[in-house]
Amino acid sequence: MYKQTLKNSNVKEWLVITFNEFEQLISLKTLKFLLYNVLPKGRKPLTNWLVFKEKKDQYDVTIKFKVQLIVKGFI
């Protein structure tokens, strides 16, 4: 899905929204980027992916772009 989004004509909007999503998660202290080799011994990183959605009006015109980080795993 990410590769398809980068090929989209609205790539600038998608990148800005994605950056804003990460910035918000980091400011709320719900997301932290770690290098794989920095993880404590015996720990695995959580699997995650981005979901991209376009909100459209009744005329099929995009009015809002939405990006959400989805995490799969257990702490």
N, CA, C and O atoms as a Tripos MOL2 file, in Angstrom:
@<TRIPOS>MOLECULE
protein
  300   299    75     0     0
PROTEIN
NO_CHARGES

@<TRIPOS>ATOM
      1 N           0.8180   -1.1950    0.0000 N.3       1 MET1
      2 CA          0.0000    0.0000    0.0000 C.3       1 MET1
      3 C           0.8640    1.2630    0.0000 C.2       1 MET1
      4 O           0.5190    2.2470   -0.6540 O.2       1 MET1
      5 N           1.9730    1.2420    0.7210 N.am      2 TYR2
      6 CA          2.8540    2.4100    0.7880 C.3       2 TYR2
      7 C           3.4240    2.7360   -0.5850 C.2       2 TYR2
      8 O           3.5040    3.9060   -0.9600 O.2       2 TYR2
      9 N           3.8200    1.7120   -1.3400 N.am      3 LYS3
     10 CA          4.3740    1.9390   -2.6820 C.3       3 LYS3
     11 C           3.3250    2.5430   -3.6090 C.2       3 LYS3
     12 O           3.6350    3.4070   -4.4290 O.2       3 LYS3
     13 N           2.0700    2.0780   -3.4740 N.am      4 GLN4
     14 CA          0.9820    2.6290   -4.2850 C.3       4 GLN4
     15 C           0.7470    4.0970   -3.9450 C.2       4 GLN4
     16 O           0.4850    4.9140   -4.8280 O.2       4 GLN4
     17 N           0.8430    4.4190   -2.6710 N.am      5 THR5
     18 CA          0.6340    5.7930   -2.2340 C.3       5 THR5
     19 C           1.7060    6.7210   -2.7910 C.2       5 THR5
     20 O           1.4120    7.8510   -3.1800 O.2       5 THR5
     21 N           2.9530    6.2440   -2.8290 N.am      6 LEU6
     22 CA          4.0340    7.0660   -3.3560 C.3       6 LEU6
     23 C           3.9060    7.2980   -4.8580 C.2       6 LEU6
     24 O           4.4690    8.2590   -5.3810 O.2       6 LEU6
     25 N           3.1760    6.4340   -5.5560 N.am      7 LYS7
     26 CA          2.9430    6.6030   -6.9900 C.3       7 LYS7
     27 C           1.7180    7.4720   -7.2660 C.2       7 LYS7
     28 O           1.4670    7.8510   -8.4100 O.2       7 LYS7
     29 N           0.9580    7.7860   -6.2180 N.am      8 ASN8
     30 CA         -0.2520    8.5810   -6.3340 C.3       8 ASN8
     31 C           0.0840   10.0240   -6.7100 C.2       8 ASN8
     32 O           1.1750   10.5070   -6.4060 O.2       8 ASN8
     33 N          -0.8320   10.6990   -7.3570 N.am      9 SER9
     34 CA         -0.5930   12.0890   -7.7540 C.3       9 SER9
     35 C          -0.5800   13.0360   -6.5500 C.2       9 SER9
     36 O          -0.0800   14.1560   -6.6540 O.2       9 SER9
     37 N          -1.1180   12.6030   -5.4230 N.am     10 ASN10
     38 CA         -1.1610   13.4190   -4.2140 C.3      10 ASN10
     39 C          -0.0590   13.0390   -3.2380 C.2      10 ASN10
     40 O          -0.2740   13.0660   -2.0260 O.2      10 ASN10
     41 N           1.0980   12.6900   -3.7380 N.am     11 VAL11
     42 CA          2.1740   12.1730   -2.8910 C.3      11 VAL11
     43 C           2.6240   13.1990   -1.8580 C.2      11 VAL11
     44 O           2.9650   12.8220   -0.7370 O.2      11 VAL11
     45 N           2.6340   14.4740   -2.1990 N.am     12 LYS12
     46 CA          3.0590   15.5040   -1.2370 C.3      12 LYS12
     47 C           2.1280   15.5360   -0.0270 C.2      12 LYS12
     48 O           2.5900   15.5990    1.1130 O.2      12 LYS12
     49 N           0.8260   15.4930   -0.2720 N.am     13 GLU13
     50 CA         -0.1370   15.5020    0.8250 C.3      13 GLU13
     51 C           0.0280   14.2720    1.7120 C.2      13 GLU13
     52 O          -0.0290   14.3740    2.9370 O.2      13 GLU13
     53 N           0.2340   13.1110    1.0920 N.am     14 TRP14
     54 CA          0.3990   11.8770    1.8600 C.3      14 TRP14
     55 C           1.6560   11.9380    2.7330 C.2      14 TRP14
     56 O           1.6230   11.5070    3.8850 O.2      14 TRP14
     57 N           2.7480   12.4600    2.2060 N.am     15 LEU15
     58 CA          3.9770   12.5440    2.9860 C.3      15 LEU15
     59 C           3.8430   13.5190    4.1550 C.2      15 LEU15
     60 O           4.3500   13.2520    5.2450 O.2      15 LEU15
     61 N           3.1720   14.6330    3.9380 N.am     16 VAL16
     62 CA          2.9590   15.6030    5.0170 C.3      16 VAL16
     63 C           2.0870   14.9880    6.1150 C.2      16 VAL16
     64 O           2.4020   15.1110    7.2990 O.2      16 VAL16
     65 N           1.0180   14.3420    5.7340 N.am     17 ILE17
     66 CA          0.1170   13.7200    6.7030 C.3      17 ILE17
     67 C           0.8300   12.6030    7.4640 C.2      17 ILE17
     68 O           0.6370   12.4580    8.6710 O.2      17 ILE17
     69 N           1.6500   11.8150    6.7720 N.am     18 THR18
     70 CA          2.4030   10.7400    7.4240 C.3      18 THR18
     71 C           3.3890   11.3190    8.4320 C.2      18 THR18
     72 O           3.5010   10.8180    9.5510 O.2      18 THR18
     73 N           4.0980   12.3630    8.0450 N.am     19 PHE19
     74 CA          5.0370   13.0090    8.9510 C.3      19 PHE19
     75 C           4.3150   13.5560   10.1800 C.2      19 PHE19
     76 O           4.7980   13.4070   11.3020 O.2      19 PHE19
     77 N           3.1580   14.1910    9.9720 N.am     20 ASN20
     78 CA          2.3750   14.7220   11.0820 C.3      20 ASN20
     79 C           1.9060   13.6220   12.0330 C.2      20 ASN20
     80 O           1.8840   13.8140   13.2490 O.2      20 ASN20
     81 N           1.5340   12.4770   11.4790 N.am     21 GLU21
     82 CA          1.1030   11.3390   12.3130 C.3      21 GLU21
     83 C           2.2520   10.8730   13.2050 C.2      21 GLU21
     84 O           2.0620   10.6790   14.4060 O.2      21 GLU21
     85 N           3.4320   10.6940   12.6330 N.am     22 PHE22
     86 CA          4.5880   10.2760   13.4340 C.3      22 PHE22
     87 C           4.9450   11.3400   14.4650 C.2      22 PHE22
     88 O           5.2500   11.0120   15.6120 O.2      22 PHE22
     89 N           4.9090   12.5980   14.0740 N.am     23 GLU23
     90 CA          5.2330   13.6970   14.9890 C.3      23 GLU23
     91 C           4.2790   13.7210   16.1770 C.2      23 GLU23
     92 O           4.7050   13.9390   17.3110 O.2      23 GLU23
     93 N           3.0020   13.4980   15.9260 N.am     24 GLN24
     94 CA          2.0160   13.4850   16.9950 C.3      24 GLN24
     95 C           2.2430   12.3060   17.9390 C.2      24 GLN24
     96 O           2.1830   12.4720   19.1570 O.2      24 GLN24
     97 N           2.5010   11.1300   17.3960 N.am     25 LEU25
     98 CA          2.7330    9.9450   18.2320 C.3      25 LEU25
     99 C           3.9860   10.1090   19.0940 C.2      25 LEU25
    100 O           4.0090    9.6790   20.2470 O.2      25 LEU25
    101 N           5.0110   10.7200   18.5420 N.am     26 ILE26
    102 CA          6.2440   10.9380   19.3040 C.3      26 ILE26
    103 C           6.0010   11.9800   20.4020 C.2      26 ILE26
    104 O           6.4890   11.8120   21.5200 O.2      26 ILE26
    105 N           5.2650   13.0380   20.1080 N.am     27 SER27
    106 CA          5.0060   14.0750   21.1170 C.3      27 SER27
    107 C           4.1360   13.5460   22.2560 C.2      27 SER27
    108 O           4.2620   14.0090   23.3890 O.2      27 SER27
    109 N           3.2630   12.5880   21.9750 N.am     28 LEU28
    110 CA          2.4350   11.9730   23.0110 C.3      28 LEU28
    111 C           3.1730   10.8600   23.7680 C.2      28 LEU28
    112 O           2.6330   10.2640   24.7010 O.2      28 LEU28
    113 N           4.4100   10.5930   23.3500 N.am     29 LYS29
    114 CA          5.2660    9.5540   23.9410 C.3      29 LYS29
    115 C           4.6470    8.1560   23.8250 C.2      29 LYS29
    116 O           4.7970    7.3200   24.7170 O.2      29 LYS29
    117 N           3.9490    7.9220   22.7070 N.am     30 THR30
    118 CA          3.4010    6.6020   22.4380 C.3      30 THR30
    119 C           4.2020    5.8740   21.3620 C.2      30 THR30
    120 O           3.9150    4.7190   21.0490 O.2      30 THR30
    121 N           5.1960    6.5400   20.8000 N.am     31 LEU31
    122 CA          6.0410    5.9470   19.7670 C.3      31 LEU31
    123 C           7.4840    6.3610   20.0080 C.2      31 LEU31
    124 O           7.7870    7.5210   20.2860 O.2      31 LEU31
    125 N           8.3620    5.3750   19.8910 N.am     32 LYS32
    126 CA          9.7900    5.6500   20.0200 C.3      32 LYS32
    127 C          10.5080    4.7900   18.9870 C.2      32 LYS32
    128 O          10.2680    3.5870   18.8880 O.2      32 LYS32
    129 N          11.3820    5.4160   18.2290 N.am     33 PHE33
    130 CA         12.1550    4.6820   17.2370 C.3      33 PHE33
    131 C          13.4340    4.1620   17.8870 C.2      33 PHE33
    132 O          14.1830    4.9230   18.5000 O.2      33 PHE33
    133 N          13.6740    2.8710   17.7500 N.am     34 LEU34
    134 CA         14.8930    2.2440   18.2710 C.3      34 LEU34
    135 C          15.5640    1.4560   17.1570 C.2      34 LEU34
    136 O          14.9020    0.9090   16.2750 O.2      34 LEU34
    137 N          16.8720    1.4080   17.2120 N.am     35 LEU35
    138 CA         17.5890    0.5320   16.2880 C.3      35 LEU35
    139 C          17.3980   -0.9070   16.7490 C.2      35 LEU35
    140 O          17.2490   -1.1750   17.9410 O.2      35 LEU35
    141 N          17.4050   -1.8220   15.7970 N.am     36 TYR36
    142 CA         17.1610   -3.2270   16.1120 C.3      36 TYR36
    143 C          18.1740   -3.7590   17.1140 C.2      36 TYR36
    144 O          17.8190   -4.5460   17.9920 O.2      36 TYR36
    145 N          19.4400   -3.3390   16.9940 N.am     37 ASN37
    146 CA         20.4740   -3.8620   17.8750 C.3      37 ASN37
    147 C          20.4620   -3.1980   19.2610 C.2      37 ASN37
    148 O          21.2400   -3.6000   20.1260 O.2      37 ASN37
    149 N          19.6120   -2.2050   19.4940 N.am     38 VAL38
    150 CA         19.5090   -1.5300   20.7880 C.3      38 VAL38
    151 C          18.4690   -2.2020   21.6860 C.2      38 VAL38
    152 O          18.4390   -1.9540   22.8920 O.2      38 VAL38
    153 N          17.6250   -3.0440   21.1110 N.am     39 LEU39
    154 CA         16.5960   -3.7130   21.9000 C.3      39 LEU39
    155 C          17.2200   -4.6020   22.9690 C.2      39 LEU39
    156 O          18.2830   -5.1810   22.7420 O.2      39 LEU39
    157 N          16.5780   -4.7200   24.1320 N.am     40 PRO40
    158 CA         17.0880   -5.6240   25.1610 C.3      40 PRO40
    159 C          17.1260   -7.0670   24.6580 C.2      40 PRO40
    160 O          16.3480   -7.4520   23.7850 O.2      40 PRO40
    161 N          18.0200   -7.8380   25.2070 N.am     41 LYS41
    162 CA         18.1860   -9.2290   24.7740 C.3      41 LYS41
    163 C          16.8880  -10.0070   24.9920 C.2      41 LYS41
    164 O          16.2540   -9.9070   26.0420 O.2      41 LYS41
    165 N          16.5160  -10.7730   23.9910 N.am     42 GLY42
    166 CA         15.3070  -11.5830   24.0660 C.3      42 GLY42
    167 C          14.0400  -10.8470   23.6520 C.2      42 GLY42
    168 O          12.9630  -11.4440   23.6560 O.2      42 GLY42
    169 N          14.1350   -9.5700   23.2950 N.am     43 ARG43
    170 CA         12.9730   -8.7920   22.8680 C.3      43 ARG43
    171 C          12.9330   -8.6850   21.3520 C.2      43 ARG43
    172 O          13.9690   -8.6390   20.6890 O.2      43 ARG43
    173 N          11.7170   -8.6460   20.8150 N.am     44 LYS44
    174 CA         11.5290   -8.4800   19.3780 C.3      44 LYS44
    175 C          10.7380   -7.1950   19.1380 C.2      44 LYS44
    176 O           9.8890   -6.8320   19.9530 O.2      44 LYS44
    177 N          11.0050   -6.5090   18.0390 N.am     45 PRO45
    178 CA         10.2160   -5.2990   17.7440 C.3      45 PRO45
    179 C           8.7860   -5.6740   17.3680 C.2      45 PRO45
    180 O           8.5370   -6.7610   16.8450 O.2      45 PRO45
    181 N           7.8510   -4.7660   17.6380 N.am     46 LEU46
    182 CA          6.4630   -4.9910   17.2730 C.3      46 LEU46
    183 C           6.2780   -4.7420   15.7820 C.2      46 LEU46
    184 O           6.8690   -3.8200   15.2200 O.2      46 LEU46
    185 N           5.4660   -5.5590   15.1560 N.am     47 THR47
    186 CA          5.1580   -5.4030   13.7370 C.3      47 THR47
    187 C           4.1950   -4.2320   13.5680 C.2      47 THR47
    188 O           3.2500   -4.0830   14.3430 O.2      47 THR47
    189 N           4.4320   -3.4090   12.5620 N.am     48 ASN48
    190 CA          3.5350   -2.2760   12.3260 C.3      48 ASN48
    191 C           3.4320   -1.9870   10.8430 C.2      48 ASN48
    192 O           4.2610   -2.4270   10.0460 O.2      48 ASN48
    193 N           2.4030   -1.2420   10.4880 N.am     49 TRP49
    194 CA          2.2220   -0.8080    9.1120 C.3      49 TRP49
    195 C           1.3540    0.4470    9.1020 C.2      49 TRP49
    196 O           0.7010    0.7690   10.0940 O.2      49 TRP49
    197 N           1.3540    1.1290    8.0050 N.am     50 LEU50
    198 CA          0.5630    2.3440    7.8450 C.3      50 LEU50
    199 C          -0.6800    2.0500    7.0050 C.2      50 LEU50
    200 O          -0.6210    1.3090    6.0230 O.2      50 LEU50
    201 N          -1.7980    2.6380    7.4070 N.am     51 VAL51
    202 CA         -3.0470    2.5240    6.6520 C.3      51 VAL51
    203 C          -3.3690    3.9050    6.1060 C.2      51 VAL51
    204 O          -3.4430    4.8750    6.8600 O.2      51 VAL51
    205 N          -3.5580    3.9920    4.8070 N.am     52 PHE52
    206 CA         -3.8500    5.2500    4.1310 C.3      52 PHE52
    207 C          -5.3090    5.2480    3.6790 C.2      52 PHE52
    208 O          -5.7710    4.2980    3.0480 O.2      52 PHE52
    209 N          -6.0340    6.3280    4.0090 N.am     53 LYS53
    210 CA         -7.4330    6.4390    3.6020 C.3      53 LYS53
    211 C          -7.6960    7.8330    3.0620 C.2      53 LYS53
    212 O          -7.1120    8.8180    3.5150 O.2      53 LYS53
    213 N          -8.5900    7.8950    2.0810 N.am     54 GLU54
    214 CA         -9.0420    9.1750    1.5500 C.3      54 GLU54
    215 C         -10.5160    9.3310    1.8860 C.2      54 GLU54
    216 O         -11.3240    8.4490    1.5950 O.2      54 GLU54
    217 N         -10.8590   10.4470    2.4930 N.am     55 LYS55
    218 CA        -12.2550   10.7470    2.7680 C.3      55 LYS55
    219 C         -12.7780   11.5590    1.5900 C.2      55 LYS55
    220 O         -12.1880   12.5710    1.2150 O.2      55 LYS55
    221 N         -13.9020   11.1060    1.0010 N.am     56 LYS56
    222 CA        -14.4340   11.7500   -0.1990 C.3      56 LYS56
    223 C         -15.8470   12.2440    0.0560 C.2      56 LYS56
    224 O         -16.5580   11.7190    0.9130 O.2      56 LYS56
    225 N         -16.2450   13.2670   -0.7030 N.am     57 ASP57
    226 CA        -17.6040   13.7790   -0.5960 C.3      57 ASP57
    227 C         -18.5160   13.0200   -1.5650 C.2      57 ASP57
    228 O         -18.1040   12.0380   -2.1830 O.2      57 ASP57
    229 N         -19.7680   13.4920   -1.6860 N.am     58 GLN58
    230 CA        -20.7370   12.7820   -2.5310 C.3      58 GLN58
    231 C         -20.3920   12.8250   -4.0100 C.2      58 GLN58
    232 O         -20.9310   12.0420   -4.7920 O.2      58 GLN58
    233 N         -19.4780   13.7530   -4.4160 N.am     59 TYR59
    234 CA        -19.0810   13.8630   -5.8190 C.3      59 TYR59
    235 C         -17.7690   13.1410   -6.0970 C.2      59 TYR59
    236 O         -17.1670   13.3080   -7.1570 O.2      59 TYR59
    237 N         -17.3370   12.3390   -5.1320 N.am     60 ASP60
    238 CA        -16.1100   11.5410   -5.2440 C.3      60 ASP60
    239 C         -14.8530   12.4100   -5.3250 C.2      60 ASP60
    240 O         -13.8660   12.0360   -5.9590 O.2      60 ASP60
    241 N         -14.9040   13.5700   -4.6770 N.am     61 VAL61
    242 CA        -13.7560   14.4710   -4.6040 C.3      61 VAL61
    243 C         -13.1170   14.2840   -3.2320 C.2      61 VAL61
    244 O         -13.8050   14.3010   -2.2120 O.2      61 VAL61
    245 N         -11.8020   14.1070   -3.2150 N.am     62 THR62
    246 CA        -11.0980   13.9040   -1.9570 C.3      62 THR62
    247 C         -11.1330   15.1860   -1.1370 C.2      62 THR62
    248 O         -10.7490   16.2560   -1.6100 O.2      62 THR62
    249 N         -11.6080   15.0560    0.1150 N.am     63 ILE63
    250 CA        -11.6680   16.2250    0.9960 C.3      63 ILE63
    251 C         -10.7090   16.1030    2.1730 C.2      63 ILE63
    252 O         -10.4020   17.1030    2.8220 O.2      63 ILE63
    253 N         -10.2340   14.9010    2.4560 N.am     64 LYS64
    254 CA         -9.3230   14.7190    3.5820 C.3      64 LYS64
    255 C          -8.4900   13.4560    3.3740 C.2      64 LYS64
    256 O          -8.9750   12.4410    2.8740 O.2      64 LYS64
    257 N          -7.2180   13.5520    3.7740 N.am     65 PHE65
    258 CA         -6.3250   12.4050    3.7400 C.3      65 PHE65
    259 C          -6.1010   11.9370    5.1760 C.2      65 PHE65
    260 O          -5.9130   12.7520    6.0790 O.2      65 PHE65
    261 N          -6.1240   10.6290    5.3820 N.am     66 LYS66
    262 CA         -5.9200   10.0930    6.7260 C.3      66 LYS66
    263 C          -4.8390    9.0130    6.6880 C.2      66 LYS66
    264 O          -4.7990    8.1820    5.7810 O.2      66 LYS66
    265 N          -3.9660    9.0460    7.6930 N.am     67 VAL67
    266 CA         -2.9280    8.0270    7.8350 C.3      67 VAL67
    267 C          -2.9750    7.5340    9.2690 C.2      67 VAL67
    268 O          -3.0840    8.3280   10.2040 O.2      67 VAL67
    269 N          -2.8940    6.2210    9.4420 N.am     68 GLN68
    270 CA         -2.9100    5.6600   10.7880 C.3      68 GLN68
    271 C          -1.8490    4.5850   10.9060 C.2      68 GLN68
    272 O          -1.7190    3.7280   10.0310 O.2      68 GLN68
    273 N          -1.0930    4.6310   11.9880 N.am     69 LEU69
    274 CA         -0.0850    3.6050   12.2680 C.3      69 LEU69
    275 C          -0.7620    2.4920   13.0440 C.2      69 LEU69
    276 O          -1.3360    2.7330   14.1060 O.2      69 LEU69
    277 N          -0.6990    1.2880   12.5290 N.am     70 ILE70
    278 CA         -1.2810    0.1150   13.1640 C.3      70 ILE70
    279 C          -0.1450   -0.7580   13.6760 C.2      70 ILE70
    280 O           0.7990   -1.0460   12.9410 O.2      70 ILE70
    281 N          -0.2320   -1.1790   14.9310 N.am     71 VAL71
    282 CA          0.8080   -2.0100   15.5410 C.3      71 VAL71
    283 C           0.2090   -3.3390   15.9310 C.2      71 VAL71
    284 O          -0.8550   -3.4010   16.5480 O.2      71 VAL71
    285 N           0.9050   -4.4090   15.5650 N.am     72 LYS72
    286 CA          0.4650   -5.7560   15.9080 C.3      72 LYS72
    287 C           1.5380   -6.3610   16.8040 C.2      72 LYS72
    288 O           2.7160   -6.3870   16.4470 O.2      72 LYS72
    289 N           1.1350   -6.8290   17.9280 N.am     73 GLY73
    290 CA          2.1010   -7.4550   18.8400 C.3      73 GLY73
    291 C           1.6660   -7.3150   20.2770 C.2      73 GLY73
    292 O           0.6500   -6.6900   20.5810 O.2      73 GLY73
    293 N           2.4390   -7.8970   21.1460 N.am     74 PHE74
    294 CA          2.1550   -7.8770   22.5660 C.3      74 PHE74
    295 C           3.3790   -7.3800   23.3020 C.2      74 PHE74
    296 O           4.5080   -7.6790   22.9140 O.2      74 PHE74
    297 N           3.1610   -6.6270   24.3580 N.am     75 ILE75
    298 CA          4.2640   -6.1090   25.1560 C.3      75 ILE75
    299 C           4.6750   -7.1360   26.2020 C.2      75 ILE75
    300 O           5.5950   -6.8890   26.9820 O.2      75 ILE75
@<TRIPOS>BOND
     1     1     2 1
     2     2     3 1
     3     3     4 2
     4     3     5 am
     5     5     6 1
     6     6     7 1
     7     7     8 2
     8     7     9 am
     9     9    10 1
    10    10    11 1
    11    11    12 2
    12    11    13 am
    13    13    14 1
    14    14    15 1
    15    15    16 2
    16    15    17 am
    17    17    18 1
    18    18    19 1
    19    19    20 2
    20    19    21 am
    21    21    22 1
    22    22    23 1
    23    23    24 2
    24    23    25 am
    25    25    26 1
    26    26    27 1
    27    27    28 2
    28    27    29 am
    29    29    30 1
    30    30    31 1
    31    31    32 2
    32    31    33 am
    33    33    34 1
    34    34    35 1
    35    35    36 2
    36    35    37 am
    37    37    38 1
    38    38    39 1
    39    39    40 2
    40    39    41 am
    41    41    42 1
    42    42    43 1
    43    43    44 2
    44    43    45 am
    45    45    46 1
    46    46    47 1
    47    47    48 2
    48    47    49 am
    49    49    50 1
    50    50    51 1
    51    51    52 2
    52    51    53 am
    53    53    54 1
    54    54    55 1
    55    55    56 2
    56    55    57 am
    57    57    58 1
    58    58    59 1
    59    59    60 2
    60    59    61 am
    61    61    62 1
    62    62    63 1
    63    63    64 2
    64    63    65 am
    65    65    66 1
    66    66    67 1
    67    67    68 2
    68    67    69 am
    69    69    70 1
    70    70    71 1
    71    71    72 2
    72    71    73 am
    73    73    74 1
    74    74    75 1
    75    75    76 2
    76    75    77 am
    77    77    78 1
    78    78    79 1
    79    79    80 2
    80    79    81 am
    81    81    82 1
    82    82    83 1
    83    83    84 2
    84    83    85 am
    85    85    86 1
    86    86    87 1
    87    87    88 2
    88    87    89 am
    89    89    90 1
    90    90    91 1
    91    91    92 2
    92    91    93 am
    93    93    94 1
    94    94    95 1
    95    95    96 2
    96    95    97 am
    97    97    98 1
    98    98    99 1
    99    99   100 2
   100    99   101 am
   101   101   102 1
   102   102   103 1
   103   103   104 2
   104   103   105 am
   105   105   106 1
   106   106   107 1
   107   107   108 2
   108   107   109 am
   109   109   110 1
   110   110   111 1
   111   111   112 2
   112   111   113 am
   113   113   114 1
   114   114   115 1
   115   115   116 2
   116   115   117 am
   117   117   118 1
   118   118   119 1
   119   119   120 2
   120   119   121 am
   121   121   122 1
   122   122   123 1
   123   123   124 2
   124   123   125 am
   125   125   126 1
   126   126   127 1
   127   127   128 2
   128   127   129 am
   129   129   130 1
   130   130   131 1
   131   131   132 2
   132   131   133 am
   133   133   134 1
   134   134   135 1
   135   135   136 2
   136   135   137 am
   137   137   138 1
   138   138   139 1
   139   139   140 2
   140   139   141 am
   141   141   142 1
   142   142   143 1
   143   143   144 2
   144   143   145 am
   145   145   146 1
   146   146   147 1
   147   147   148 2
   148   147   149 am
   149   149   150 1
   150   150   151 1
   151   151   152 2
   152   151   153 am
   153   153   154 1
   154   154   155 1
   155   155   156 2
   156   155   157 am
   157   157   158 1
   158   158   159 1
   159   159   160 2
   160   159   161 am
   161   161   162 1
   162   162   163 1
   163   163   164 2
   164   163   165 am
   165   165   166 1
   166   166   167 1
   167   167   168 2
   168   167   169 am
   169   169   170 1
   170   170   171 1
   171   171   172 2
   172   171   173 am
   173   173   174 1
   174   174   175 1
   175   175   176 2
   176   175   177 am
   177   177   178 1
   178   178   179 1
   179   179   180 2
   180   179   181 am
   181   181   182 1
   182   182   183 1
   183   183   184 2
   184   183   185 am
   185   185   186 1
   186   186   187 1
   187   187   188 2
   188   187   189 am
   189   189   190 1
   190   190   191 1
   191   191   192 2
   192   191   193 am
   193   193   194 1
   194   194   195 1
   195   195   196 2
   196   195   197 am
   197   197   198 1
   198   198   199 1
   199   199   200 2
   200   199   201 am
   201   201   202 1
   202   202   203 1
   203   203   204 2
   204   203   205 am
   205   205   206 1
   206   206   207 1
   207   207   208 2
   208   207   209 am
   209   209   210 1
   210   210   211 1
   211   211   212 2
   212   211   213 am
   213   213   214 1
   214   214   215 1
   215   215   216 2
   216   215   217 am
   217   217   218 1
   218   218   219 1
   219   219   220 2
   220   219   221 am
   221   221   222 1
   222   222   223 1
   223   223   224 2
   224   223   225 am
   225   225   226 1
   226   226   227 1
   227   227   228 2
   228   227   229 am
   229   229   230 1
   230   230   231 1
   231   231   232 2
   232   231   233 am
   233   233   234 1
   234   234   235 1
   235   235   236 2
   236   235   237 am
   237   237   238 1
   238   238   239 1
   239   239   240 2
   240   239   241 am
   241   241   242 1
   242   242   243 1
   243   243   244 2
   244   243   245 am
   245   245   246 1
   246   246   247 1
   247   247   248 2
   248   247   249 am
   249   249   250 1
   250   250   251 1
   251   251   252 2
   252   251   253 am
   253   253   254 1
   254   254   255 1
   255   255   256 2
   256   255   257 am
   257   257   258 1
   258   258   259 1
   259   259   260 2
   260   259   261 am
   261   261   262 1
   262   262   263 1
   263   263   264 2
   264   263   265 am
   265   265   266 1
   266   266   267 1
   267   267   268 2
   268   267   269 am
   269   269   270 1
   270   270   271 1
   271   271   272 2
   272   271   273 am
   273   273   274 1
   274   274   275 1
   275   275   276 2
   276   275   277 am
   277   277   278 1
   278   278   279 1
   279   279   280 2
   280   279   281 am
   281   281   282 1
   282   282   283 1
   283   283   284 2
   284   283   285 am
   285   285   286 1
   286   286   287 1
   287   287   288 2
   288   287   289 am
   289   289   290 1
   290   290   291 1
   291   291   292 2
   292   291   293 am
   293   293   294 1
   294   294   295 1
   295   295   296 2
   296   295   297 am
   297   297   298 1
   298   298   299 1
   299   299   300 2
@<TRIPOS>SUBSTRUCTURE
     1 MET1         2 RESIDUE 1 A MET
     2 TYR2         6 RESIDUE 1 A TYR
     3 LYS3        10 RESIDUE 1 A LYS
     4 GLN4        14 RESIDUE 1 A GLN
     5 THR5        18 RESIDUE 1 A THR
     6 LEU6        22 RESIDUE 1 A LEU
     7 LYS7        26 RESIDUE 1 A LYS
     8 ASN8        30 RESIDUE 1 A ASN
     9 SER9        34 RESIDUE 1 A SER
    10 ASN10       38 RESIDUE 1 A ASN
    11 VAL11       42 RESIDUE 1 A VAL
    12 LYS12       46 RESIDUE 1 A LYS
    13 GLU13       50 RESIDUE 1 A GLU
    14 TRP14       54 RESIDUE 1 A TRP
    15 LEU15       58 RESIDUE 1 A LEU
    16 VAL16       62 RESIDUE 1 A VAL
    17 ILE17       66 RESIDUE 1 A ILE
    18 THR18       70 RESIDUE 1 A THR
    19 PHE19       74 RESIDUE 1 A PHE
    20 ASN20       78 RESIDUE 1 A ASN
    21 GLU21       82 RESIDUE 1 A GLU
    22 PHE22       86 RESIDUE 1 A PHE
    23 GLU23       90 RESIDUE 1 A GLU
    24 GLN24       94 RESIDUE 1 A GLN
    25 LEU25       98 RESIDUE 1 A LEU
    26 ILE26      102 RESIDUE 1 A ILE
    27 SER27      106 RESIDUE 1 A SER
    28 LEU28      110 RESIDUE 1 A LEU
    29 LYS29      114 RESIDUE 1 A LYS
    30 THR30      118 RESIDUE 1 A THR
    31 LEU31      122 RESIDUE 1 A LEU
    32 LYS32      126 RESIDUE 1 A LYS
    33 PHE33      130 RESIDUE 1 A PHE
    34 LEU34      134 RESIDUE 1 A LEU
    35 LEU35      138 RESIDUE 1 A LEU
    36 TYR36      142 RESIDUE 1 A TYR
    37 ASN37      146 RESIDUE 1 A ASN
    38 VAL38      150 RESIDUE 1 A VAL
    39 LEU39      154 RESIDUE 1 A LEU
    40 PRO40      158 RESIDUE 1 A PRO
    41 LYS41      162 RESIDUE 1 A LYS
    42 GLY42      166 RESIDUE 1 A GLY
    43 ARG43      170 RESIDUE 1 A ARG
    44 LYS44      174 RESIDUE 1 A LYS
    45 PRO45      178 RESIDUE 1 A PRO
    46 LEU46      182 RESIDUE 1 A LEU
    47 THR47      186 RESIDUE 1 A THR
    48 ASN48      190 RESIDUE 1 A ASN
    49 TRP49      194 RESIDUE 1 A TRP
    50 LEU50      198 RESIDUE 1 A LEU
    51 VAL51      202 RESIDUE 1 A VAL
    52 PHE52      206 RESIDUE 1 A PHE
    53 LYS53      210 RESIDUE 1 A LYS
    54 GLU54      214 RESIDUE 1 A GLU
    55 LYS55      218 RESIDUE 1 A LYS
    56 LYS56      222 RESIDUE 1 A LYS
    57 ASP57      226 RESIDUE 1 A ASP
    58 GLN58      230 RESIDUE 1 A GLN
    59 TYR59      234 RESIDUE 1 A TYR
    60 ASP60      238 RESIDUE 1 A ASP
    61 VAL61      242 RESIDUE 1 A VAL
    62 THR62      246 RESIDUE 1 A THR
    63 ILE63      250 RESIDUE 1 A ILE
    64 LYS64      254 RESIDUE 1 A LYS
    65 PHE65      258 RESIDUE 1 A PHE
    66 LYS66      262 RESIDUE 1 A LYS
    67 VAL67      266 RESIDUE 1 A VAL
    68 GLN68      270 RESIDUE 1 A GLN
    69 LEU69      274 RESIDUE 1 A LEU
    70 ILE70      278 RESIDUE 1 A ILE
    71 VAL71      282 RESIDUE 1 A VAL
    72 LYS72      286 RESIDUE 1 A LYS
    73 GLY73      290 RESIDUE 1 A GLY
    74 PHE74      294 RESIDUE 1 A PHE
    75 ILE75      298 RESIDUE 1 A ILE
